Amino acid sequence: MSAKLLLVIVFSLSLVDPVSGEHEVYYRYTVLGYVKDAHGTPLPGVAVSLTREKTGLAYRGQTNATGLYVIVARIGDESAGERLRLAAGDQAVTLVARFDPANHSEERGTRLDFQGGKSVERTDWFLPTLRRVVAE
């Protein structure tokens, strides 16, 4: 390797900041909920995806035995109000990432349940559901 190339690499690496805070609450947005049939029976093994409409980046998941899915997307403060497409099986809905970009302590996200071809967003149920899921 030439000395010039080595200097370019070392200089380039010195410009890169280490990844800091990627695990922090202000870098994630969680969408969770249940997928059930029209009778309320959980549907395990259903493919679920959350797609950022702005970038096309998709996050994928699958329902567990109770029909629960949890998808954590990397969304920062600048993405408040961004449109997200959530699909579960053959159902899909558009969500808006609603959160206070100044709040860096509270988990960000929403709960959206699919049941029998209908979707219901329950934002008030997000934190209690997330706490219960984490505790299990």
N, C-alpha and C positions, 0 to 999 in steps of 0.2 A: 504494500500500500504506500502510496507516495505521501510525503510529509504534508503537501498541500491539501490532499484529500482528507488526511487525518485532522488537520486544523479545521477544515470545513465541518467535519462531523462533530468535533468537540465544541466548536462555536455554536452549531445548530442545537446540540443538546443543552447547552447553557441557556438558550432562549426558552426552552420548554419548562413551564412551571409544572411541578409535580401535581398529580391529580389530587385535589383537596376537596373534601366535602361531598364526594359523589354519593356517599351513603346517607347524607343529611336529608332531613324531611323536605327541605326546599328544592330537592332535585327529583322528587318522585310524586306521582299521582296514582292512587290505587283505585281500581274499579273492581267491585266484588258484588256477588249476588247469587241467586239460585235460578236454576233452569228446571222447570217442572211442566208436566203435561196439563191438560185442561182440568183434570181431576185433582191436581195438587201432588201427584206422585213425582218424586225426584227423578231426573234423567241423568244417570251417570254416563261418563265417557263422551259427552258432547264437546266438540271443538268450539272454542271461544277465541275471538281475536279482537284486539283494540287497535285501531289504526289512526294515526295522527293525520288528519286531512291535509295539513300544511306541508308535511314532509313525505307522507306515504309510508312512513316507518310503522311496521306492525309488530305488536306484542301478542304472543299466542299462549293459550292455556287450555285447560280441559276441566270439565266438571268431575267432582269426586263422587263417591257412593251416595252422598246426600244431595247431590245436584249443585253443590257449591263450586264456584269458580272464584279465583283471585288473580288479578292481573296488575302488575306494578309496572308503570311506564316511567321513563325518564323524561320528566317535564319540569322545567325550571320556572323561576319567577316571571320571566318574560313571556311565558305561554299562558298566563291567565286569560281566560276567554276563548282559548283555542277550541276548535271543533274536533271531536273524536268520533269515529265510527265504531260501534260495538256490534259484533255479530256473534250469534250463538246458533249453531246449526244453520237453518234456513231463515232465521229471523235476524233483523238488523235494525239499529236505531242510531241516530246521531245525538251525541251528548256535547255539552259545553263544559270545559274544565273550569269550574267555578271555585276560586279560593282567593284569599287575601295574600298578595305577594309580599306584604310586609310581615306576615305572621310566619316566623321560622321555627315555631315550637309545636304547633298542632299538625297532626297528620292530615294530608290533603287527599280527597277522593270522594267517591259517591258509591251508593249501592243501587244497582239496577237488577230487578228480577224479571225473568221471562216466565210467563205461565200461559200455556195454551194459546200461543200465537199473539199474546199481548205482552207489552213491556211496561213496567212501572218503576220509575226512579224514586227512591226513598232516601233523600240526602240526610234526613235526620236519623236514619237507622245506620248510617255508615260507621261512625265511631263505635257504637255499642257492638255492632257485628264484627268489626275488625278486632276489638279487644277480646271478644269471645273466641274468635278464630285463633288469635295469637296464643291465648291461654290454653287451648286444647292440645 
